[in-house]
Amino acid sequence: MKKWEKQTMKIAALGAMALTLAGCATAKSSSSQGNNPGKTIKIGVNMELSGSAAGYGEQQKQGIQLAVKKINKSGGIKVGGTKKKIQLVIRDNKTSNTTAASVAAQLVNNDKVVAVVGPATTSAGTAAIPNMTKAAVPSVSPSATDPDYTLQKSGKVQKYIFRACYQNNFQGATAATFVTKNLKAKRVAILTDNSSDYGTGLTKAFKKQYRGTVVSSQTFQEGDKDFNAILTALKHKKIDAIYAPGYYSEIGLIVKQARQAGIKAPIVGSDGMADAKLAQIAGKSNATNVYYTTPFSTKASATNKVALKFMSAYKAKYGSTAPTFSALAYDSVYMIKAAIEKEGSANSVKIADGLAKLKNFKGVTGTTTIDKQHNPEKTISIEQLTNGVVSKVYNVK
């Protein structure tokens, strides 16, 4: 009887050990090995295709599709000794943080993508991070600009999170320097979109860098239409410039109403203004003496062969001038391609490794090197509008 009990206990112990080892192997496989490609390289798109940020999401989708079409036409991405074509899996996050998180889970767990482009906004992108990290699949956001987007709360870098655009702190500080040195503005009024981290982050960076006097600091909300009360108050103050970081939908109205109120001071903003719709909303004659920071300028790209080819292809496909957000999304796809070819693997963990090592990447929006916090080091441009058209470009390093 005792012999039988010992034998049974030994078998049970071995079984438990086997289960423990199997559990460890499973955990290791799911948490650190990531997703692998099949016959194609599946790249997911977690994008704002409806909702308040749909205008940006649609532009980015166009840039992504244009890049994939070109890559596939040339045979695909070189992985080791073979080439694999890209298969896009596009999902709409509806400009909702909850949906963005759900879309991330679907892409990495059900669709088994090896990389994701998007989301466009910082808030949606942040909501997607836990599911991307758990699956060990990298994402490249074309336009999430909050400084902390690629960082954990502890300050450590998010291993699987990257972006193709520069951060708000760099953009806001650049605007402050430009206002001081180029516009010689000693007294500035600030109008901030405080309904998002985008507007408040840019304002914070601007104020930190600006050495003149902020004579007035007012706020507005996404969706606001009437800015006359704020502008009437500003008209009676001595101001050399207005800094208004936000999106074209509201800033276009601010420009229009400011000019109608007789305010002729320069209006300076951010890359959320880098869209032809700004002049349409403001009125071409009103969109004069208007400036904004941008990572992509059609004029500044005149000597960039990669940009020229992109702009030509975009014009042929969509019949219009390529917008900034399409250019950033186009570069995001090619950053993933460069990472795969550098590592010789389309495994998702390897792609993240390759993205972290990206140096001197020649893209549409300039030459990019990814720093230790997964941010791109690249030049920034400031476009000047005259009668709704880009009349001059300032390149700032």
C-alpha positions in Angstrom: 0.0 0.0 0.0 2.8 2.4 0.9 4.7 1.6 -2.3 1.5 2.3 -4.3 1.1 5.7 -2.5 4.7 6.7 -3.2 4.3 5.8 -6.9 1.1 7.8 -7.1 2.6 10.8 -5.4 5.6 10.7 -7.8 3.3 10.6 -10.8 1.2 13.4 -9.5 4.3 15.5 -8.8 5.7 14.9 -12.3 2.3 15.8 -13.7 2.1 19.0 -11.7 5.7 19.9 -12.8 4.7 19.3 -16.5 1.7 21.5 -16.1 3.7 24.3 -14.5 6.3 24.1 -17.3 3.6 24.1 -19.9 2.0 27.2 -18.2 5.4 29.0 -18.3 5.9 28.1 -21.9 2.4 29.4 -22.8 3.0 32.6 -20.8 6.3 33.2 -22.5 4.8 32.6 -25.9 1.9 35.0 -25.4 3.8 37.7 -23.6 7.2 37.9 -25.3 7.2 36.2 -28.7 4.4 38.3 -30.2 2.7 37.7 -33.6 4.3 36.2 -36.7 3.5 36.7 -40.4 1.9 34.2 -42.6 1.9 34.3 -46.4 1.5 38.0 -46.0 2.6 40.7 -43.5 -0.6 41.8 -41.8 -0.5 45.4 -40.7 -3.4 46.8 -38.7 -4.9 50.3 -38.9 -6.5 51.6 -35.7 -7.9 54.8 -37.0 -10.4 57.6 -36.4 -12.6 57.1 -39.5 -15.7 58.5 -38.0 -16.4 60.9 -35.1 -14.8 64.3 -34.4 -11.3 63.4 -35.7 -12.5 61.6 -38.8 -11.0 64.3 -41.1 -7.5 63.5 -39.8 -8.2 59.7 -39.8 -9.3 59.7 -43.4 -6.2 61.6 -44.5 -4.0 59.1 -42.7 -5.8 56.2 -44.2 -5.1 57.6 -47.7 -1.4 57.9 -46.9 -1.3 54.4 -45.5 -3.0 52.9 -48.5 -0.8 54.8 -50.9 2.3 53.4 -49.2 1.1 49.9 -49.1 0.1 50.0 -52.8 3.6 51.2 -53.7 5.3 48.6 -51.6 3.2 45.7 -52.9 3.7 46.9 -56.5 7.4 46.5 -56.0 7.0 42.9 -54.7 6.5 43.6 -51.0 8.8 43.8 -48.0 12.1 41.8 -48.0 12.1 39.4 -45.1 15.3 37.4 -45.1 15.7 35.9 -48.6 12.1 36.3 -49.7 9.5 39.1 -50.2 6.1 39.2 -48.6 3.3 41.6 -49.5 1.4 43.7 -47.0 -2.2 42.9 -46.1 -4.0 45.8 -44.5 -6.6 45.2 -41.8 -8.4 48.6 -41.3 -10.7 49.2 -38.4 -12.6 52.3 -37.3 -12.1 53.4 -33.7 -14.8 56.1 -34.1 -12.8 58.7 -32.2 -13.6 56.8 -29.0 -11.0 55.8 -26.5 -13.0 52.7 -25.5 -13.4 51.6 -29.1 -9.7 52.2 -29.8 -8.8 49.8 -27.0 -11.3 47.2 -28.4 -10.0 47.7 -31.9 -6.4 47.1 -30.7 -7.5 43.8 -29.0 -9.2 42.7 -32.2 -6.2 43.5 -34.4 -3.6 41.8 -32.3 -5.6 38.8 -31.0 -8.1 38.0 -33.8 -6.5 39.4 -36.9 -2.9 38.5 -35.7 -1.3 41.7 -37.2 2.4 42.1 -36.6 2.3 45.9 -36.4 -0.3 48.7 -36.2 -0.5 52.2 -37.7 -2.5 54.6 -35.5 -4.5 55.8 -33.7 -4.3 59.4 -34.8 -5.0 61.0 -31.5 -3.1 60.8 -28.2 -6.1 59.8 -26.1 -7.2 57.0 -28.4 -3.6 55.8 -28.8 -3.1 55.8 -25.0 -6.2 53.7 -24.5 -4.9 51.1 -27.0 -1.5 50.8 -25.3 -2.3 48.0 -22.7 -3.6 45.6 -25.4 -0.7 46.4 -27.8 1.8 45.8 -25.0 0.2 42.6 -23.7 0.3 41.1 -27.3 3.9 42.4 -27.9 2.8 44.2 -31.1 4.2 47.6 -32.0 2.2 50.6 -33.1 3.3 53.8 -34.9 1.1 56.8 -34.4 1.4 59.3 -37.2 0.1 62.2 -35.1 -0.1 61.5 -31.3 1.8 64.5 -30.0 1.5 64.5 -26.2 5.0 64.3 -24.7 4.1 61.4 -22.4 2.5 59.2 -25.1 5.5 56.9 -25.5 6.2 56.8 -21.7 5.0 54.7 -18.8 3.9 56.5 -15.6 7.3 55.6 -14.1 9.0 57.5 -16.9 10.3 54.3 -18.6 9.7 54.0 -22.4 6.7 52.0 -23.7 8.5 49.2 -25.5 5.9 48.8 -28.3 4.8 52.4 -28.8 6.3 54.8 -31.4 5.3 57.9 -33.3 6.2 59.6 -36.6 5.5 63.1 -35.4 7.2 65.4 -32.9 5.9 66.1 -29.5 3.8 69.1 -28.3 6.6 70.4 -26.1 8.9 70.7 -29.2 6.2 72.2 -31.3 5.0 74.7 -28.7 8.6 75.8 -27.9 9.4 76.3 -31.6 6.3 78.5 -32.0 7.4 80.6 -29.0 10.9 81.1 -30.5 9.4 82.0 -33.9 7.1 84.5 -32.3 9.9 86.2 -30.5 12.7 86.1 -33.1 10.9 86.2 -36.4 7.7 88.2 -35.5 9.4 90.3 -32.8 6.2 90.0 -30.7 6.7 91.3 -27.2 3.1 91.1 -26.2 1.0 88.0 -27.0 -2.5 86.8 -26.3 -3.2 83.1 -26.1 -6.4 81.2 -27.1 -6.3 77.6 -26.0 -8.5 74.6 -26.9 -8.7 73.2 -23.4 -11.0 70.3 -24.4 -7.9 68.1 -25.2 -4.4 67.5 -24.1 -3.3 68.7 -27.5 -4.2 72.3 -27.0 -3.3 72.5 -23.3 0.0 70.8 -23.9 1.0 73.2 -26.7 0.1 76.2 -24.6 2.1 74.9 -21.6 5.2 74.5 -23.8 4.7 77.9 -25.5 4.4 79.7 -22.1 7.5 77.9 -20.8 9.6 79.1 -23.8 8.1 82.5 -24.5 10.1 85.4 -23.0 7.7 88.2 -23.7 4.5 89.2 -21.9 1.3 87.2 -22.1 -1.4 89.9 -21.9 -4.4 87.6 -22.0 -4.9 83.8 -21.8 -8.4 82.6 -22.8 -9.8 79.1 -23.5 -12.4 77.6 -25.7 -13.9 74.1 -26.3 -14.1 71.8 -29.3 -17.2 72.6 -31.2 -17.4 76.3 -30.2 -18.6 78.5 -33.0 -18.8 82.1 -31.6 -15.5 83.7 -30.4 -16.6 87.3 -30.7 -16.7 88.0 -27.0 -13.1 86.9 -26.5 -11.9 88.7 -29.6 -13.7 91.9 -28.8 -11.9 92.0 -25.4 -8.5 91.4 -27.2 -9.1 94.2 -29.7 -8.8 96.7 -26.9 -5.5 95.3 -25.7 -2.1 96.0 -27.3 -1.0 92.7 -28.7 1.7 91.9 -31.2 0.5 88.3 -32.0 -2.1 85.7 -31.0 -1.0 82.1 -30.3 -4.0 79.8 -30.9 -3.1 76.1 -30.8 -5.9 73.8 -31.9 -7.6 72.2 -34.9 -8.6 73.9 -38.2 -12.4 73.6 -37.4 -12.2 76.1 -34.5 -9.1 78.0 -35.5 -10.6 78.7 -38.9 -13.5 80.5 -37.2 -11.2 82.3 -34.9 -9.2 83.6 -37.8 -12.3 84.7 -39.6 -13.9 86.4 -36.7 -10.6 88.1 -35.6 -10.2 89.6 -39.0 -13.8 90.7 -39.2 -13.3 92.4 -35.8 -10.4 94.4 -37.2 -7.6 92.4 -35.5 -4.7 92.3 -38.0 -2.1 90.8 -35.6 -0.3 87.6 -36.7 -2.2 84.5 -35.7 0.2 81.6 -34.9 -0.9 78.0 -34.3 0.0 74.3 -34.6 -0.1 71.4 -37.0 -3.9 70.9 -36.4 -4.2 73.9 -38.8 -2.3 72.3 -41.6 -5.3 71.6 -43.8 -6.8 73.4 -46.8 -10.1 73.5 -44.9 -8.7 76.2 -42.6 -8.7 78.7 -45.5 -12.2 77.5 -46.5 -13.6 78.2 -43.1 -11.7 81.4 -42.5 -12.2 82.8 -46.0 -9.1 83.2 -48.2 -8.7 86.9 -47.7 -8.9 86.5 -43.9 -6.3 83.7 -43.9 -3.4 86.2 -44.2 -0.6 86.7 -41.7 -1.4 83.3 -40.3 1.4 80.8 -39.3 1.5 77.3 -38.0 4.1 74.7 -37.1 4.1 71.5 -39.3 6.3 68.4 -39.8 5.5 68.5 -43.6 5.5 71.4 -46.0 5.1 71.0 -49.8 7.3 74.0 -50.4 10.0 72.8 -48.0 9.9 69.4 -49.6 10.8 70.7 -53.1 14.4 69.3 -52.7 13.3 66.0 -51.1 13.1 63.3 -53.8 11.1 61.0 -51.6 8.6 63.8 -50.9 8.3 64.8 -54.5 7.4 61.2 -55.6 4.9 61.0 -52.8 3.2 64.3 -53.7 3.0 63.3 -57.3 1.5 59.9 -56.5 -1.0 61.5 -54.1 -2.1 64.0 -56.6 -2.6 61.3 -59.3 -4.6 59.1 -56.9 -6.7 61.7 -55.0 -6.6 64.8 -57.2 -5.4 67.2 -54.5 -2.3 68.4 -52.8 -1.0 65.9 -50.2 -1.9 67.0 -46.6 0.5 66.7 -43.6 -1.4 63.8 -42.0 -1.3 61.7 -45.1 2.5 62.3 -45.3 3.0 61.3 -41.7 0.9 58.1 -42.2 2.8 57.2 -45.3 6.1 57.5 -43.4 4.7 55.4 -40.6 4.2 52.4 -43.0 7.7 52.8 -44.4 9.2 53.0 -40.9 7.6 49.6 -40.2 9.0 48.3 -43.5 12.5 49.6 -42.6 12.3 47.9 -39.2 11.4 44.6 -40.8 14.2 44.7 -43.3 16.7 45.8 -40.7 15.9 42.9 -38.4 15.3 40.4 -41.3 12.1 39.4 -39.6 8.4 40.3 -39.5 7.9 38.9 -36.0 6.2 41.7 -34.0 8.8 41.8 -31.2 11.6 42.1 -33.8 9.7 44.9 -35.6 9.6 46.8 -32.3 13.4 46.2 -31.9 13.9 47.5 -35.4 11.8 50.6 -34.9 13.8 51.4 -31.7 17.0 51.3 -33.7 15.8 53.4 -36.7 18.4 55.9 -37.8 18.6 58.4 -40.6 15.3 57.1 -42.1 14.7 59.1 -45.4 11.0 59.8 -45.4 8.5 62.2 -46.9 8.6 64.4 -43.8 12.4 64.5 -43.7 15.2 62.4 -42.2 14.2 60.7 -39.0 16.1 59.0 -36.1 14.2 57.4 -33.3 15.5 58.5 -29.9 15.5 56.5 -26.6 12.0 57.6 -25.8 10.7 56.4 -29.2 10.3 59.9 -30.5 11.5 61.1 -33.9 14.3 63.5 -34.2 13.5 65.6 -37.3 13.3 69.2 -38.5 10.2 71.3 -38.1 8.7 73.8 -40.6 6.5 76.9 -40.1 4.2 77.7 -43.0 2.9 81.2 -43.6 -0.5 81.8 -45.2 -1.3 84.7 -47.4 -4.8 84.8 -48.9 -5.3 81.2 -47.9 -2.2 80.0 -49.7 1.2 79.0 -48.4 3.4 81.9 -49.3 6.5 81.2 -47.3 8.1 78.5 -45.3 10.5 78.8 -42.3 12.7 75.8 -41.5 13.6 75.4 -37.8 15.9 72.9 -36.3 
